[in-house]
């Protein structure tokens, strides 16, 4: 009789994150970038738009050290910051 009570319930189907899992920074290789980003967030009342450069630097550090998959920064939402970088290179 208890099984008749379970027909209306849905079973939970876990799914992996969209970008997959990534290793933790056990050796603190990007700790200074993370701390700089968190300090920026605190200093700016957690307005993450004001800390995009720090966020980009932190993600670059993680990608360089294989702590996350390599992704184009444009795909991660930093297209506008990349435009300024390419312009400064062409002016050199």
PDB file of N, CA, C and O in Angstrom:
ATOM      1  N   UNK A   1       0.816  -1.190   0.000  1.00  0.00           N
ATOM      2  CA  UNK A   1       0.000   0.000   0.000  1.00  0.00           C
ATOM      3  C   UNK A   1       0.866   1.263   0.000  1.00  0.00           C
ATOM      4  O   UNK A   1       0.455   2.300  -0.521  1.00  0.00           O
ATOM      5  N   UNK A   2       2.042   1.175   0.574  1.00  0.00           N
ATOM      6  CA  UNK A   2       2.912   2.351   0.600  1.00  0.00           C
ATOM      7  C   UNK A   2       3.391   2.719  -0.801  1.00  0.00           C
ATOM      8  O   UNK A   2       3.696   3.884  -1.054  1.00  0.00           O
ATOM      9  N   UNK A   3       3.465   1.754  -1.717  1.00  0.00           N
ATOM     10  CA  UNK A   3       3.903   2.082  -3.072  1.00  0.00           C
ATOM     11  C   UNK A   3       2.863   2.902  -3.812  1.00  0.00           C
ATOM     12  O   UNK A   3       3.219   3.687  -4.691  1.00  0.00           O
ATOM     13  N   UNK A   4       1.619   2.748  -3.492  1.00  0.00           N
ATOM     14  CA  UNK A   4       0.565   3.525  -4.142  1.00  0.00           C
ATOM     15  C   UNK A   4       0.690   5.008  -3.812  1.00  0.00           C
ATOM     16  O   UNK A   4       0.223   5.856  -4.572  1.00  0.00           O
ATOM     17  N   UNK A   5       1.303   5.317  -2.709  1.00  0.00           N
ATOM     18  CA  UNK A   5       1.462   6.705  -2.278  1.00  0.00           C
ATOM     19  C   UNK A   5       2.587   7.407  -3.054  1.00  0.00           C
ATOM     20  O   UNK A   5       2.650   8.636  -3.043  1.00  0.00           O
ATOM     21  N   UNK A   6       3.462   6.673  -3.715  1.00  0.00           N
ATOM     22  CA  UNK A   6       4.633   7.242  -4.361  1.00  0.00           C
ATOM     23  C   UNK A   6       4.444   7.585  -5.832  1.00  0.00           C
ATOM     24  O   UNK A   6       5.378   8.094  -6.451  1.00  0.00           O
ATOM     25  N   UNK A   7       3.281   7.331  -6.417  1.00  0.00           N
ATOM     26  CA  UNK A   7       3.094   7.582  -7.846  1.00  0.00           C
ATOM     27  C   UNK A   7       3.217   9.055  -8.218  1.00  0.00           C
ATOM     28  O   UNK A   7       3.685   9.374  -9.311  1.00  0.00           O
ATOM     29  N   UNK A   8       2.811   9.946  -7.342  1.00  0.00           N
ATOM     30  CA  UNK A   8       2.852  11.377  -7.654  1.00  0.00           C
ATOM     31  C   UNK A   8       4.215  12.020  -7.457  1.00  0.00           C
ATOM     32  O   UNK A   8       4.413  13.151  -7.902  1.00  0.00           O
ATOM     33  N   UNK A   9       5.159  11.356  -6.814  1.00  0.00           N
ATOM     34  CA  UNK A   9       6.464  11.971  -6.553  1.00  0.00           C
ATOM     35  C   UNK A   9       7.396  11.768  -7.746  1.00  0.00           C
ATOM     36  O   UNK A   9       7.355  10.737  -8.417  1.00  0.00           O
ATOM     37  N   UNK A  10       8.217  12.747  -7.990  1.00  0.00           N
ATOM     38  CA  UNK A  10       9.206  12.665  -9.058  1.00  0.00           C
ATOM     39  C   UNK A  10      10.541  12.286  -8.447  1.00  0.00           C
ATOM     40  O   UNK A  10      10.876  12.717  -7.344  1.00  0.00           O
ATOM     41  N   UNK A  11      11.291  11.488  -9.162  1.00  0.00           N
ATOM     42  CA  UNK A  11      12.615  11.142  -8.653  1.00  0.00           C
ATOM     43  C   UNK A  11      13.601  12.206  -9.106  1.00  0.00           C
ATOM     44  O   UNK A  11      13.517  12.725 -10.219  1.00  0.00           O
ATOM     45  N   UNK A  12      14.516  12.510  -8.239  1.00  0.00           N
ATOM     46  CA  UNK A  12      15.532  13.529  -8.521  1.00  0.00           C
ATOM     47  C   UNK A  12      16.618  12.910  -9.385  1.00  0.00           C
ATOM     48  O   UNK A  12      17.181  11.876  -9.025  1.00  0.00           O
ATOM     49  N   UNK A  13      16.915  13.526 -10.515  1.00  0.00           N
ATOM     50  CA  UNK A  13      17.976  13.064 -11.401  1.00  0.00           C
ATOM     51  C   UNK A  13      19.116  14.072 -11.364  1.00  0.00           C
ATOM     52  O   UNK A  13      19.014  15.127 -11.989  1.00  0.00           O
ATOM     53  N   UNK A  14      20.197  13.779 -10.652  1.00  0.00           N
ATOM     54  CA  UNK A  14      21.320  14.735 -10.610  1.00  0.00           C
ATOM     55  C   UNK A  14      21.972  14.831 -11.986  1.00  0.00           C
ATOM     56  O   UNK A  14      21.998  13.864 -12.747  1.00  0.00           O
ATOM     57  N   UNK A  15      22.493  16.012 -12.286  1.00  0.00           N
ATOM     58  CA  UNK A  15      23.215  16.191 -13.543  1.00  0.00           C
ATOM     59  C   UNK A  15      24.485  16.973 -13.260  1.00  0.00           C
ATOM     60  O   UNK A  15      24.530  17.772 -12.325  1.00  0.00           O
ATOM     61  N   UNK A  16      25.512  16.749 -14.061  1.00  0.00           N
ATOM     62  CA  UNK A  16      26.776  17.451 -13.826  1.00  0.00           C
ATOM     63  C   UNK A  16      26.651  18.929 -14.182  1.00  0.00           C
ATOM     64  O   UNK A  16      25.755  19.305 -14.938  1.00  0.00           O
ATOM     65  N   UNK A  17      27.537  19.776 -13.649  1.00  0.00           N
ATOM     66  CA  UNK A  17      27.515  21.193 -13.991  1.00  0.00           C
ATOM     67  C   UNK A  17      27.772  21.388 -15.489  1.00  0.00           C
ATOM     68  O   UNK A  17      28.383  20.536 -16.134  1.00  0.00           O
ATOM     69  N   UNK A  18      27.308  22.502 -16.033  1.00  0.00           N
ATOM     70  CA  UNK A  18      27.460  22.778 -17.460  1.00  0.00           C
ATOM     71  C   UNK A  18      28.916  22.760 -17.902  1.00  0.00           C
ATOM     72  O   UNK A  18      29.223  22.229 -18.970  1.00  0.00           O
ATOM     73  N   UNK A  19      29.805  23.316 -17.123  1.00  0.00           N
ATOM     74  CA  UNK A  19      31.220  23.398 -17.492  1.00  0.00           C
ATOM     75  C   UNK A  19      32.033  22.241 -16.930  1.00  0.00           C
ATOM     76  O   UNK A  19      33.253  22.221 -17.094  1.00  0.00           O
ATOM     77  N   UNK A  20      31.409  21.298 -16.287  1.00  0.00           N
ATOM     78  CA  UNK A  20      32.142  20.182 -15.704  1.00  0.00           C
ATOM     79  C   UNK A  20      32.773  20.554 -14.382  1.00  0.00           C
ATOM     80  O   UNK A  20      32.632  21.681 -13.909  1.00  0.00           O
ATOM     81  N   UNK A  21      33.461  19.614 -13.796  1.00  0.00           N
ATOM     82  CA  UNK A  21      34.118  19.887 -12.522  1.00  0.00           C
ATOM     83  C   UNK A  21      35.546  20.341 -12.781  1.00  0.00           C
ATOM     84  O   UNK A  21      36.097  20.109 -13.857  1.00  0.00           O
ATOM     85  N   UNK A  22      36.129  20.975 -11.806  1.00  0.00           N
ATOM     86  CA  UNK A  22      37.508  21.428 -11.942  1.00  0.00           C
ATOM     87  C   UNK A  22      38.193  21.252 -10.594  1.00  0.00           C
ATOM     88  O   UNK A  22      37.539  21.325  -9.554  1.00  0.00           O
ATOM     89  N   UNK A  23      39.499  21.020 -10.602  1.00  0.00           N
ATOM     90  CA  UNK A  23      40.213  20.791  -9.347  1.00  0.00           C
ATOM     91  C   UNK A  23      40.298  22.045  -8.482  1.00  0.00           C
ATOM     92  O   UNK A  23      40.352  23.169  -8.980  1.00  0.00           O
ATOM     93  N   UNK A  24      40.307  21.818  -7.196  1.00  0.00           N
ATOM     94  CA  UNK A  24      40.514  22.915  -6.261  1.00  0.00           C
ATOM     95  C   UNK A  24      41.968  23.344  -6.311  1.00  0.00           C
ATOM     96  O   UNK A  24      42.838  22.586  -6.740  1.00  0.00           O
ATOM     97  N   UNK A  25      42.218  24.544  -5.877  1.00  0.00           N
ATOM     98  CA  UNK A  25      43.572  25.095  -5.874  1.00  0.00           C
ATOM     99  C   UNK A  25      44.255  24.702  -4.557  1.00  0.00           C
ATOM    100  O   UNK A  25      44.477  25.539  -3.682  1.00  0.00           O
ATOM    101  N   UNK A  26      44.584  23.403  -4.439  1.00  0.00           N
ATOM    102  CA  UNK A  26      45.143  22.882  -3.189  1.00  0.00           C
ATOM    103  C   UNK A  26      46.473  23.534  -2.807  1.00  0.00           C
ATOM    104  O   UNK A  26      46.775  23.677  -1.623  1.00  0.00           O
ATOM    105  N   UNK A  27      47.259  23.925  -3.795  1.00  0.00           N
ATOM    106  CA  UNK A  27      48.584  24.482  -3.516  1.00  0.00           C
ATOM    107  C   UNK A  27      48.582  26.005  -3.476  1.00  0.00           C
ATOM    108  O   UNK A  27      49.639  26.617  -3.320  1.00  0.00           O
ATOM    109  N   UNK A  28      47.420  26.621  -3.613  1.00  0.00           N
ATOM    110  CA  UNK A  28      47.332  28.077  -3.516  1.00  0.00           C
ATOM    111  C   UNK A  28      48.017  28.806  -4.652  1.00  0.00           C
ATOM    112  O   UNK A  28      48.499  29.924  -4.471  1.00  0.00           O
ATOM    113  N   UNK A  29      48.067  28.189  -5.817  1.00  0.00           N
ATOM    114  CA  UNK A  29      48.765  28.796  -6.950  1.00  0.00           C
ATOM    115  C   UNK A  29      48.110  30.104  -7.402  1.00  0.00           C
ATOM    116  O   UNK A  29      48.791  30.996  -7.908  1.00  0.00           O
ATOM    117  N   UNK A  30      46.807  30.218  -7.221  1.00  0.00           N
ATOM    118  CA  UNK A  30      46.085  31.423  -7.644  1.00  0.00           C
ATOM    119  C   UNK A  30      45.491  32.176  -6.454  1.00  0.00           C
ATOM    120  O   UNK A  30      44.585  32.995  -6.612  1.00  0.00           O
ATOM    121  N   UNK A  31      46.011  31.887  -5.273  1.00  0.00           N
ATOM    122  CA  UNK A  31      45.455  32.476  -4.051  1.00  0.00           C
ATOM    123  C   UNK A  31      45.532  33.998  -4.054  1.00  0.00           C
ATOM    124  O   UNK A  31      44.585  34.661  -3.630  1.00  0.00           O
ATOM    125  N   UNK A  32      46.637  34.559  -4.521  1.00  0.00           N
ATOM    126  CA  UNK A  32      46.769  36.017  -4.511  1.00  0.00           C
ATOM    127  C   UNK A  32      45.741  36.666  -5.432  1.00  0.00           C
ATOM    128  O   UNK A  32      45.206  37.728  -5.114  1.00  0.00           O
ATOM    129  N   UNK A  33      45.458  36.030  -6.582  1.00  0.00           N
ATOM    130  CA  UNK A  33      44.449  36.558  -7.501  1.00  0.00           C
ATOM    131  C   UNK A  33      43.056  36.479  -6.880  1.00  0.00           C
ATOM    132  O   UNK A  33      42.249  37.399  -7.012  1.00  0.00           O
ATOM    133  N   UNK A  34      42.790  35.355  -6.197  1.00  0.00           N
ATOM    134  CA  UNK A  34      41.494  35.177  -5.542  1.00  0.00           C
ATOM    135  C   UNK A  34      41.313  36.224  -4.445  1.00  0.00           C
ATOM    136  O   UNK A  34      40.250  36.836  -4.336  1.00  0.00           O
ATOM    137  N   UNK A  35      42.351  36.429  -3.631  1.00  0.00           N
ATOM    138  CA  UNK A  35      42.259  37.397  -2.536  1.00  0.00           C
ATOM    139  C   UNK A  35      42.066  38.818  -3.071  1.00  0.00           C
ATOM    140  O   UNK A  35      41.310  39.604  -2.499  1.00  0.00           O
ATOM    141  N   UNK A  36      42.745  39.137  -4.157  1.00  0.00           N
ATOM    142  CA  UNK A  36      42.587  40.453  -4.784  1.00  0.00           C
ATOM    143  C   UNK A  36      41.154  40.643  -5.269  1.00  0.00           C
ATOM    144  O   UNK A  36      40.575  41.717  -5.105  1.00  0.00           O
ATOM    145  N   UNK A  37      40.581  39.597  -5.868  1.00  0.00           N
ATOM    146  CA  UNK A  37      39.200  39.646  -6.348  1.00  0.00           C
ATOM    147  C   UNK A  37      38.214  39.804  -5.191  1.00  0.00           C
ATOM    148  O   UNK A  37      37.309  40.636  -5.254  1.00  0.00           O
ATOM    149  N   UNK A  38      38.384  39.017  -4.149  1.00  0.00           N
ATOM    150  CA  UNK A  38      37.480  39.088  -2.991  1.00  0.00           C
ATOM    151  C   UNK A  38      37.595  40.444  -2.302  1.00  0.00           C
ATOM    152  O   UNK A  38      36.587  40.997  -1.863  1.00  0.00           O
ATOM    153  N   UNK A  39      38.805  40.986  -2.200  1.00  0.00           N
ATOM    154  CA  UNK A  39      38.983  42.318  -1.604  1.00  0.00           C
ATOM    155  C   UNK A  39      38.255  43.360  -2.436  1.00  0.00           C
ATOM    156  O   UNK A  39      37.590  44.242  -1.893  1.00  0.00           O
ATOM    157  N   UNK A  40      38.381  43.259  -3.748  1.00  0.00           N
ATOM    158  CA  UNK A  40      37.683  44.192  -4.631  1.00  0.00           C
ATOM    159  C   UNK A  40      36.173  44.104  -4.401  1.00  0.00           C
ATOM    160  O   UNK A  40      35.495  45.128  -4.313  1.00  0.00           O
ATOM    161  N   UNK A  41      35.652  42.888  -4.304  1.00  0.00           N
ATOM    162  CA  UNK A  41      34.207  42.722  -4.058  1.00  0.00           C
ATOM    163  C   UNK A  41      33.803  43.389  -2.746  1.00  0.00           C
ATOM    164  O   UNK A  41      32.810  44.116  -2.691  1.00  0.00           O
ATOM    165  N   UNK A  42      34.574  43.140  -1.697  1.00  0.00           N
ATOM    166  CA  UNK A  42      34.246  43.743  -0.388  1.00  0.00           C
ATOM    167  C   UNK A  42      34.300  45.265  -0.452  1.00  0.00           C
ATOM    168  O   UNK A  42      33.426  45.950   0.079  1.00  0.00           O
ATOM    169  N   UNK A  43      35.333  45.787  -1.107  1.00  0.00           N
ATOM    170  CA  UNK A  43      35.508  47.237  -1.196  1.00  0.00           C
ATOM    171  C   UNK A  43      34.405  47.910  -2.013  1.00  0.00           C
ATOM    172  O   UNK A  43      34.148  49.103  -1.856  1.00  0.00           O
ATOM    173  N   UNK A  44      33.756  47.136  -2.887  1.00  0.00           N
ATOM    174  CA  UNK A  44      32.730  47.684  -3.774  1.00  0.00           C
ATOM    175  C   UNK A  44      31.340  47.144  -3.468  1.00  0.00           C
ATOM    176  O   UNK A  44      30.503  47.027  -4.363  1.00  0.00           O
ATOM    177  N   UNK A  45      31.095  46.812  -2.193  1.00  0.00           N
ATOM    178  CA  UNK A  45      29.790  46.309  -1.762  1.00  0.00           C
ATOM    179  C   UNK A  45      29.291  45.160  -2.624  1.00  0.00           C
ATOM    180  O   UNK A  45      28.103  45.073  -2.934  1.00  0.00           O
ATOM    181  N   UNK A  46      30.212  44.278  -3.010  1.00  0.00           N
ATOM    182  CA  UNK A  46      29.917  43.070  -3.771  1.00  0.00           C
ATOM    183  C   UNK A  46      29.264  43.341  -5.127  1.00  0.00           C
ATOM    184  O   UNK A  46      28.489  42.526  -5.628  1.00  0.00           O
ATOM    185  N   UNK A  47      29.588  44.496  -5.713  1.00  0.00           N
ATOM    186  CA  UNK A  47      29.172  44.804  -7.091  1.00  0.00           C
ATOM    187  C   UNK A  47      30.207  44.166  -8.015  1.00  0.00           C
ATOM    188  O   UNK A  47      31.243  44.765  -8.304  1.00  0.00           O
ATOM    189  N   UNK A  48      29.922  42.954  -8.474  1.00  0.00           N
ATOM    190  CA  UNK A  48      30.926  42.228  -9.241  1.00  0.00           C
ATOM    191  C   UNK A  48      31.289  42.899 -10.561  1.00  0.00           C
ATOM    192  O   UNK A  48      32.372  42.642 -11.087  1.00  0.00           O
ATOM    193  N   UNK A  49      30.437  43.741 -11.111  1.00  0.00           N
ATOM    194  CA  UNK A  49      30.757  44.442 -12.359  1.00  0.00           C
ATOM    195  C   UNK A  49      31.967  45.356 -12.182  1.00  0.00           C
ATOM    196  O   UNK A  49      32.681  45.633 -13.145  1.00  0.00           O
ATOM    197  N   UNK A  50      32.199  45.823 -10.964  1.00  0.00           N
ATOM    198  CA  UNK A  50      33.327  46.713 -10.696  1.00  0.00           C
ATOM    199  C   UNK A  50      34.641  45.945 -10.523  1.00  0.00           C
ATOM    200  O   UNK A  50      35.706  46.553 -10.413  1.00  0.00           O
ATOM    201  N   UNK A  51      34.565  44.619 -10.500  1.00  0.00           N
ATOM    202  CA  UNK A  51      35.755  43.799 -10.257  1.00  0.00           C
ATOM    203  C   UNK A  51      36.029  42.838 -11.409  1.00  0.00           C
ATOM    204  O   UNK A  51      36.614  41.774 -11.205  1.00  0.00           O
ATOM    205  N   UNK A  52      35.615  43.201 -12.596  1.00  0.00           N
ATOM    206  CA  UNK A  52      35.758  42.301 -13.737  1.00  0.00           C
ATOM    207  C   UNK A  52      37.216  42.049 -14.100  1.00  0.00           C
ATOM    208  O   UNK A  52      37.563  40.933 -14.486  1.00  0.00           O
ATOM    209  N   UNK A  53      38.072  43.050 -13.988  1.00  0.00           N
ATOM    210  CA  UNK A  53      39.496  42.829 -14.291  1.00  0.00           C
ATOM    211  C   UNK A  53      40.100  41.802 -13.340  1.00  0.00           C
ATOM    212  O   UNK A  53      40.852  40.925 -13.764  1.00  0.00           O
ATOM    213  N   UNK A  54      39.771  41.912 -12.056  1.00  0.00           N
ATOM    214  CA  UNK A  54      40.286  40.966 -11.062  1.00  0.00           C
ATOM    215  C   UNK A  54      39.743  39.565 -11.333  1.00  0.00           C
ATOM    216  O   UNK A  54      40.463  38.576 -11.189  1.00  0.00           O
ATOM    217  N   UNK A  55      38.484  39.484 -11.722  1.00  0.00           N
ATOM    218  CA  UNK A  55      37.877  38.202 -12.048  1.00  0.00           C
ATOM    219  C   UNK A  55      38.577  37.573 -13.252  1.00  0.00           C
ATOM    220  O   UNK A  55      38.881  36.380 -13.248  1.00  0.00           O
ATOM    221  N   UNK A  56      38.828  38.377 -14.274  1.00  0.00           N
ATOM    222  CA  UNK A  56      39.501  37.895 -15.484  1.00  0.00           C
ATOM    223  C   UNK A  56      40.908  37.385 -15.144  1.00  0.00           C
ATOM    224  O   UNK A  56      41.320  36.328 -15.620  1.00  0.00           O
ATOM    225  N   UNK A  57      41.632  38.133 -14.328  1.00  0.00           N
ATOM    226  CA  UNK A  57      42.990  37.722 -13.949  1.00  0.00           C
ATOM    227  C   UNK A  57      42.971  36.404 -13.173  1.00  0.00           C
ATOM    228  O   UNK A  57      43.835  35.550 -13.370  1.00  0.00           O
ATOM    229  N   UNK A  58      41.988  36.246 -12.297  1.00  0.00           N
ATOM    230  CA  UNK A  58      41.869  35.010 -11.520  1.00  0.00           C
ATOM    231  C   UNK A  58      41.582  33.818 -12.443  1.00  0.00           C
ATOM    232  O   UNK A  58      42.196  32.761 -12.303  1.00  0.00           O
ATOM    233  N   UNK A  59      40.660  33.991 -13.372  1.00  0.00           N
ATOM    234  CA  UNK A  59      40.345  32.897 -14.292  1.00  0.00           C
ATOM    235  C   UNK A  59      41.523  32.588 -15.207  1.00  0.00           C
ATOM    236  O   UNK A  59      41.769  31.423 -15.520  1.00  0.00           O
ATOM    237  N   UNK A  60      42.251  33.607 -15.638  1.00  0.00           N
ATOM    238  CA  UNK A  60      43.453  33.377 -16.452  1.00  0.00           C
ATOM    239  C   UNK A  60      44.478  32.562 -15.677  1.00  0.00           C
ATOM    240  O   UNK A  60      45.099  31.656 -16.232  1.00  0.00           O
ATOM    241  N   UNK A  61      44.658  32.875 -14.409  1.00  0.00           N
ATOM    242  CA  UNK A  61      45.587  32.130 -13.558  1.00  0.00           C
ATOM    243  C   UNK A  61      45.164  30.666 -13.481  1.00  0.00           C
ATOM    244  O   UNK A  61      45.994  29.769 -13.622  1.00  0.00           O
ATOM    245  N   UNK A  62      43.882  30.427 -13.258  1.00  0.00           N
ATOM    246  CA  UNK A  62      43.386  29.050 -13.153  1.00  0.00           C
ATOM    247  C   UNK A  62      43.584  28.281 -14.457  1.00  0.00           C
ATOM    248  O   UNK A  62      43.952  27.107 -14.440  1.00  0.00           O
ATOM    249  N   UNK A  63      43.341  28.942 -15.579  1.00  0.00           N
ATOM    250  CA  UNK A  63      43.517  28.261 -16.868  1.00  0.00           C
ATOM    251  C   UNK A  63      44.989  27.976 -17.152  1.00  0.00           C
ATOM    252  O   UNK A  63      45.323  26.900 -17.648  1.00  0.00           O
ATOM    253  N   UNK A  64      45.876  28.928 -16.842  1.00  0.00           N
ATOM    254  CA  UNK A  64      47.312  28.743 -17.076  1.00  0.00           C
ATOM    255  C   UNK A  64      47.876  27.574 -16.279  1.00  0.00           C
ATOM    256  O   UNK A  64      48.823  26.919 -16.717  1.00  0.00           O
ATOM    257  N   UNK A  65      47.305  27.315 -15.124  1.00  0.00           N
ATOM    258  CA  UNK A  65      47.808  26.252 -14.248  1.00  0.00           C
ATOM    259  C   UNK A  65      46.959  24.988 -14.323  1.00  0.00           C
ATOM    260  O   UNK A  65      47.035  24.132 -13.442  1.00  0.00           O
ATOM    261  N   UNK A  66      46.155  24.870 -15.370  1.00  0.00           N
ATOM    262  CA  UNK A  66      45.277  23.714 -15.598  1.00  0.00           C
ATOM    263  C   UNK A  66      44.351  23.409 -14.421  1.00  0.00           C
ATOM    264  O   UNK A  66      44.050  22.248 -14.143  1.00  0.00           O
ATOM    265  N   UNK A  67      43.903  24.461 -13.733  1.00  0.00           N
ATOM    266  CA  UNK A  67      42.932  24.292 -12.650  1.00  0.00           C
ATOM    267  C   UNK A  67      41.509  24.442 -13.170  1.00  0.00           C
ATOM    268  O   UNK A  67      40.545  24.284 -12.421  1.00  0.00           O
ATOM    269  N   UNK A  68      41.385  24.745 -14.450  1.00  0.00           N
ATOM    270  CA  UNK A  68      40.094  24.743 -15.134  1.00  0.00           C
ATOM    271  C   UNK A  68      40.381  24.604 -16.620  1.00  0.00           C
ATOM    272  O   UNK A  68      41.502  24.845 -17.069  1.00  0.00           O
ATOM    273  N   UNK A  69      39.378  24.221 -17.371  1.00  0.00           N
ATOM    274  CA  UNK A  69      39.549  24.047 -18.812  1.00  0.00           C
ATOM    275  C   UNK A  69      39.854  25.377 -19.480  1.00  0.00           C
ATOM    276  O   UNK A  69      39.348  26.422 -19.073  1.00  0.00           O
ATOM    277  N   UNK A  70      40.687  25.325 -20.510  1.00  0.00           N
ATOM    278  CA  UNK A  70      40.978  26.522 -21.286  1.00  0.00           C
ATOM    279  C   UNK A  70      39.707  26.944 -22.024  1.00  0.00           C
ATOM    280  O   UNK A  70      39.090  26.140 -22.722  1.00  0.00           O
ATOM    281  N   UNK A  71      39.333  28.180 -21.869  1.00  0.00           N
ATOM    282  CA  UNK A  71      38.178  28.753 -22.555  1.00  0.00           C
ATOM    283  C   UNK A  71      38.596  30.111 -23.074  1.00  0.00           C
ATOM    284  O   UNK A  71      39.351  30.816 -22.405  1.00  0.00           O
ATOM    285  N   UNK A  72      38.126  30.498 -24.253  1.00  0.00           N
ATOM    286  CA  UNK A  72      38.396  31.867 -24.695  1.00  0.00           C
ATOM    287  C   UNK A  72      37.742  32.852 -23.721  1.00  0.00           C
ATOM    288  O   UNK A  72      36.595  32.660 -23.318  1.00  0.00           O
ATOM    289  N   UNK A  73      38.461  33.886 -23.349  1.00  0.00           N
ATOM    290  CA  UNK A  73      37.920  34.857 -22.393  1.00  0.00           C
ATOM    291  C   UNK A  73      36.665  35.529 -22.939  1.00  0.00           C
ATOM    292  O   UNK A  73      35.791  35.935 -22.172  1.00  0.00           O
ATOM    293  N   UNK A  74      36.576  35.645 -24.244  1.00  0.00           N
ATOM    294  CA  UNK A  74      35.369  36.216 -24.843  1.00  0.00           C
ATOM    295  C   UNK A  74      34.156  35.361 -24.498  1.00  0.00           C
ATOM    296  O   UNK A  74      33.073  35.885 -24.239  1.00  0.00           O
ATOM    297  N   UNK A  75      34.341  34.049 -24.495  1.00  0.00           N
ATOM    298  CA  UNK A  75      33.248  33.119 -24.183  1.00  0.00           C
ATOM    299  C   UNK A  75      32.856  33.195 -22.701  1.00  0.00           C
ATOM    300  O   UNK A  75      31.731  32.851 -22.337  1.00  0.00           O
ATOM    301  N   UNK A  76      33.770  33.640 -21.863  1.00  0.00           N
ATOM    302  CA  UNK A  76      33.491  33.769 -20.431  1.00  0.00           C
ATOM    303  C   UNK A  76      32.931  35.143 -20.072  1.00  0.00           C
ATOM    304  O   UNK A  76      32.742  35.447 -18.894  1.00  0.00           O
ATOM    305  N   UNK A  77      32.667  35.972 -21.078  1.00  0.00           N
ATOM    306  CA  UNK A  77      32.033  37.261 -20.826  1.00  0.00           C
ATOM    307  C   UNK A  77      32.979  38.434 -20.719  1.00  0.00           C
ATOM    308  O   UNK A  77      32.597  39.492 -20.219  1.00  0.00           O
ATOM    309  N   UNK A  78      34.217  38.267 -21.183  1.00  0.00           N
ATOM    310  CA  UNK A  78      35.198  39.345 -21.071  1.00  0.00           C
ATOM    311  C   UNK A  78      35.554  39.948 -22.425  1.00  0.00           C
ATOM    312  O   UNK A  78      36.653  40.478 -22.590  1.00  0.00           O
ATOM    313  N   UNK A  79      34.659  39.879 -23.383  1.00  0.00           N
ATOM    314  CA  UNK A  79      34.939  40.387 -24.733  1.00  0.00           C
ATOM    315  C   UNK A  79      35.344  41.859 -24.705  1.00  0.00           C
ATOM    316  O   UNK A  79      36.283  42.261 -25.393  1.00  0.00           O
ATOM    317  N   UNK A  80      34.637  42.660 -23.912  1.00  0.00           N
ATOM    318  CA  UNK A  80      34.956  44.094 -23.858  1.00  0.00           C
ATOM    319  C   UNK A  80      36.335  44.354 -23.257  1.00  0.00           C
ATOM    320  O   UNK A  80      37.010  45.300 -23.662  1.00  0.00           O
ATOM    321  N   UNK A  81      36.756  43.550 -22.322  1.00  0.00           N
ATOM    322  CA  UNK A  81      38.086  43.719 -21.737  1.00  0.00           C
ATOM    323  C   UNK A  81      39.170  43.245 -22.692  1.00  0.00           C
ATOM    324  O   UNK A  81      40.285  43.766 -22.672  1.00  0.00           O
ATOM    325  N   UNK A  82      38.858  42.277 -23.516  1.00  0.00           N
ATOM    326  CA  UNK A  82      39.820  41.777 -24.492  1.00  0.00           C
ATOM    327  C   UNK A  82      40.017  42.784 -25.616  1.00  0.00           C
ATOM    328  O   UNK A  82      41.114  42.877 -26.165  1.00  0.00           O
ATOM    329  N   UNK A  83      38.987  43.535 -25.970  1.00  0.00           N
ATOM    330  CA  UNK A  83      39.103  44.532 -27.039  1.00  0.00           C
ATOM    331  C   UNK A  83      40.142  45.588 -26.659  1.00  0.00           C
ATOM    332  O   UNK A  83      40.938  46.004 -27.502  1.00  0.00           O
ATOM    333  N   UNK A  84      40.140  46.015 -25.422  1.00  0.00           N
ATOM    334  CA  UNK A  84      41.119  47.004 -24.957  1.00  0.00           C
ATOM    335  C   UNK A  84      42.517  46.435 -24.960  1.00  0.00           C
ATOM    336  O   UNK A  84      43.474  47.159 -25.231  1.00  0.00           O
ATOM    337  N   UNK A  85      42.659  45.154 -24.665  1.00  0.00           N
ATOM    338  CA  UNK A  85      43.971  44.508 -24.649  1.00  0.00           C
ATOM    339  C   UNK A  85      44.550  44.415 -26.059  1.00  0.00           C
ATOM    340  O   UNK A  85      45.734  44.681 -26.265  1.00  0.00           O
ATOM    341  N   UNK A  86      43.711  44.037 -27.037  1.00  0.00           N
ATOM    342  CA  UNK A  86      44.223  43.912 -28.400  1.00  0.00           C
ATOM    343  C   UNK A  86      44.553  45.272 -29.000  1.00  0.00           C
ATOM    344  O   UNK A  86      45.477  45.382 -29.806  1.00  0.00           O
ATOM    345  N   UNK A  87      43.818  46.303 -28.623  1.00  0.00           N
ATOM    346  CA  UNK A  87      44.107  47.654 -29.115  1.00  0.00           C
ATOM    347  C   UNK A  87      45.442  48.131 -28.571  1.00  0.00           C
ATOM    348  O   UNK A  87      46.218  48.747 -29.302  1.00  0.00           O
ATOM    349  N   UNK A  88      45.727  47.860 -27.298  1.00  0.00           N
ATOM    350  CA  UNK A  88      46.991  48.320 -26.708  1.00  0.00           C
ATOM    351  C   UNK A  88      48.163  47.590 -27.330  1.00  0.00           C
ATOM    352  O   UNK A  88      49.243  48.168 -27.446  1.00  0.00           O
ATOM    353  N   UNK A  89      47.988  46.312 -27.744  1.00  0.00           N
ATOM    354  CA  UNK A  89      49.061  45.578 -28.396  1.00  0.00           C
ATOM    355  C   UNK A  89      49.354  46.165 -29.766  1.00  0.00           C
ATOM    356  O   UNK A  89      50.516  46.269 -30.158  1.00  0.00           O
ATOM    357  N   UNK A  90      48.314  46.550 -30.500  1.00  0.00           N
ATOM    358  CA  UNK A  90      48.537  47.068 -31.842  1.00  0.00           C
ATOM    359  C   UNK A  90      49.162  48.470 -31.819  1.00  0.00           C
ATOM    360  O   UNK A  90      49.757  48.897 -32.808  1.00  0.00           O
ATOM    361  N   UNK A  91      49.030  49.183 -30.697  1.00  0.00           N
ATOM    362  CA  UNK A  91      49.603  50.522 -30.595  1.00  0.00           C
ATOM    363  C   UNK A  91      51.075  50.475 -30.229  1.00  0.00           C
ATOM    364  O   UNK A  91      51.789  51.460 -30.416  1.00  0.00           O
ATOM    365  N   UNK A  92      51.545  49.335 -29.707  1.00  0.00           N
ATOM    366  CA  UNK A  92      52.952  49.207 -29.277  1.00  0.00           C
ATOM    367  C   UNK A  92      53.914  49.219 -30.440  1.00  0.00           C
ATOM    368  O   UNK A  92      55.125  49.120 -30.240  1.00  0.00           O
TER     369      UNK A  92
END
